[in-house]
Amino acid sequence: MSKSTTVTSADFLTAVKHRRSYYGIGKTKVVSEERIQEIVGDAVLHTPSSFNSQSARTLVLFGKHHDRLWDIATETLRKIVPAEHFDSTQQRMNGFAAGYGTVLFYEDETVVEGLQKQFPTYKDNFPLWSLQSNGMLQYVVWTALELEGLGCSLQHYNPLIDDEVRKEWNVPAEWKLIAQMPFGHPTQQPGDKSFEPLEKRMNVYK
């Protein structure tokens, strides 16, 4: 890598510090669908996983597919949220649906189960390591999409929506839904972020 194209830790940490949760998003195109697909694909390929298991799976939904996902979420929640409290839920779902697309993050449980059988000593750890790897993937996608000018947030309406989503997009039964990431053109900036004192969260010994 030449000096002119070297990426430093400062560049990386700038991206880390810049990433936020955007709840105000719209459908105005910021980058092409092909570019978003490329970003998610690169993240899937290059995010590390325990034992190089590569158990993460993704669905990227645009247009009517994105809209349909949040219709499913809305109608699922309508069945369980009391009617007198549903207005706020409806507004929240409308906010996600207002975006340009959604990334769904999955774990292939057959891969995890295969590792449990192959390495029984670590049997109890593989599900945990699987989630840790998926969390890293979510973070990579989130940060990369924001660098392209998109606003994102991370949602967890699983397992409530799992069955309907599986039927709608023919998702394999062995894929377990972990999280949903709606994204779009930022229409509202996030508020100030507060931090716990670093000395409470990091110990250093020299």
C-alpha positions in Angstrom: 0.0 0.0 0.0 1.5 3.4 -1.0 1.9 6.2 1.5 -0.7 8.3 -0.2 -3.4 5.6 0.3 -2.4 4.5 3.8 -5.3 4.5 6.2 -4.3 5.3 9.7 -5.8 4.4 13.1 -6.9 8.1 13.3 -8.9 7.7 10.1 -10.6 4.6 11.5 -11.3 6.1 14.9 -12.8 9.2 13.2 -15.3 6.9 11.5 -15.9 5.1 14.8 -16.6 8.4 16.6 -18.8 9.7 13.8 -21.2 6.7 13.8 -24.5 7.4 15.5 -28.1 6.2 15.6 -30.3 8.1 13.1 -34.1 7.8 13.6 -35.0 10.4 11.1 -34.3 8.9 7.6 -35.8 9.4 4.2 -35.9 7.8 0.7 -33.8 10.3 -1.1 -31.0 8.3 -2.9 -27.6 9.1 -1.3 -25.6 6.4 -3.0 -26.5 3.6 -5.5 -28.0 0.3 -4.5 -25.0 -1.3 -6.1 -22.7 0.6 -3.8 -24.7 -0.4 -0.7 -24.7 -4.0 -1.9 -20.9 -3.8 -2.3 -20.4 -2.4 1.2 -22.5 -5.1 2.8 -20.7 -7.8 0.7 -17.3 -6.5 1.7 -18.3 -6.5 5.3 -19.7 -10.0 5.2 -16.4 -11.3 3.5 -13.9 -9.5 5.8 -15.5 -9.3 9.3 -13.7 -11.9 11.4 -15.5 -14.9 12.9 -14.5 -17.5 15.5 -12.7 -20.5 13.9 -13.3 -18.7 10.6 -16.8 -20.1 10.8 -18.3 -17.4 8.4 -21.7 -18.1 9.8 -23.2 -14.7 9.2 -25.9 -14.2 6.6 -27.6 -11.1 5.4 -30.7 -9.9 3.4 -30.6 -6.4 1.9 -34.0 -5.0 1.2 -34.7 -2.1 -1.1 -37.9 -0.4 -2.4 -41.1 -2.4 -2.0 -39.2 -5.2 -0.1 -38.1 -2.7 2.5 -41.6 -1.3 2.8 -43.0 -4.8 3.2 -40.7 -5.6 6.1 -41.9 -2.7 8.1 -45.5 -3.5 7.2 -44.9 -6.9 8.6 -43.4 -5.4 11.8 -46.3 -3.0 12.1 -49.0 -5.6 11.7 -47.2 -8.0 14.0 -47.0 -5.4 16.8 -50.6 -4.3 16.3 -51.6 -7.8 17.5 -49.8 -7.5 20.8 -49.6 -3.7 21.6 -52.8 -2.3 23.4 -54.7 -0.1 20.9 -54.5 2.9 23.2 -50.7 2.7 23.1 -50.3 1.8 19.4 -50.0 5.4 18.1 -46.4 5.7 19.3 -45.5 2.2 17.9 -47.1 3.2 14.5 -45.0 6.4 14.4 -41.8 4.4 15.2 -42.6 1.9 12.4 -43.4 4.7 10.0 -40.0 6.3 10.8 -38.2 3.1 9.8 -40.4 2.5 6.7 -39.5 6.1 5.6 -36.0 5.0 4.9 -34.4 3.8 1.7 -33.6 0.2 2.7 -33.0 -2.3 5.5 -30.2 -4.9 6.1 -31.3 -8.0 8.0 -28.6 -9.8 9.9 -28.7 -13.6 10.4 -26.7 -16.4 11.8 -26.7 -19.9 10.1 -27.3 -22.2 13.0 -26.2 -25.3 11.1 -22.7 -23.8 10.9 -22.7 -23.2 14.7 -24.0 -26.7 15.4 -21.4 -28.2 13.2 -18.6 -26.5 15.1 -20.2 -27.7 18.4 -20.0 -31.3 17.2 -16.5 -30.8 15.8 -15.1 -29.1 18.9 -17.2 -30.3 21.9 -14.8 -28.8 24.4 -16.0 -25.3 23.2 -19.6 -26.4 22.7 -21.1 -23.8 25.0 -19.1 -21.0 23.6 -19.9 -21.2 19.9 -23.3 -19.6 20.1 -21.8 -16.7 22.1 -18.9 -16.4 19.6 -21.4 -16.5 16.8 -23.3 -13.5 18.2 -20.1 -11.6 18.9 -19.0 -12.0 15.3 -22.5 -10.9 14.0 -22.2 -7.9 16.3 -18.9 -7.0 14.6 -20.5 -7.4 11.2 -23.4 -5.1 12.2 -20.9 -2.5 13.4 -18.8 -2.6 10.2 -21.9 -2.2 8.0 -23.3 0.6 10.2 -20.1 2.6 10.2 -19.4 2.1 6.5 -22.9 3.1 5.4 -22.6 6.2 7.5 -19.3 7.1 5.8 -21.3 7.0 2.6 -23.7 9.7 4.0 -26.5 7.3 5.1 -28.2 7.4 8.5 -28.8 4.0 10.2 -30.1 2.5 13.4 -30.1 -1.0 14.8 -33.5 -2.6 15.7 -34.5 -5.9 17.2 -38.0 -7.0 16.4 -37.0 -10.6 16.3 -38.3 -13.2 17.1 -41.7 -11.5 16.8 -41.4 -11.0 13.0 -39.2 -14.1 12.2 -41.9 -16.4 10.8 -43.5 -13.8 8.5 -40.2 -12.6 7.3 -39.1 -16.2 6.6 -42.2 -16.9 4.5 -42.0 -13.6 2.6 -38.5 -13.9 1.4 -38.1 -17.7 1.6 -35.4 -17.5 4.3 -33.8 -20.9 5.1 -35.2 -22.3 8.4 -31.6 -22.7 9.8 -31.0 -18.9 9.5 -31.7 -17.2 12.9 -32.6 -13.5 12.7 -30.4 -11.3 14.9 -31.1 -7.7 14.0 -32.6 -5.2 11.5 -30.8 -2.1 10.3 -33.0 0.5 8.5 -31.0 3.1 6.6 -31.7 6.2 4.5 -31.0 9.8 3.8 -30.6 11.5 7.2 -33.5 13.9 7.8 -32.8 14.6 11.5 -29.5 14.8 13.3 -29.0 12.7 16.4 -28.9 14.4 19.8 -25.8 14.9 22.0 -24.3 11.7 23.3 -23.3 11.3 26.9 -20.4 9.2 28.1 -19.6 7.4 31.4 -16.2 8.5 32.8 -13.5 6.5 31.0 -11.7 5.8 34.3 -14.8 3.7 35.3 -14.5 1.7 32.1 -10.8 1.2 31.4 -8.0 0.0 33.6 -4.4 0.4 32.6 -1.4 -1.3 34.3 2.2 -0.4 33.3 
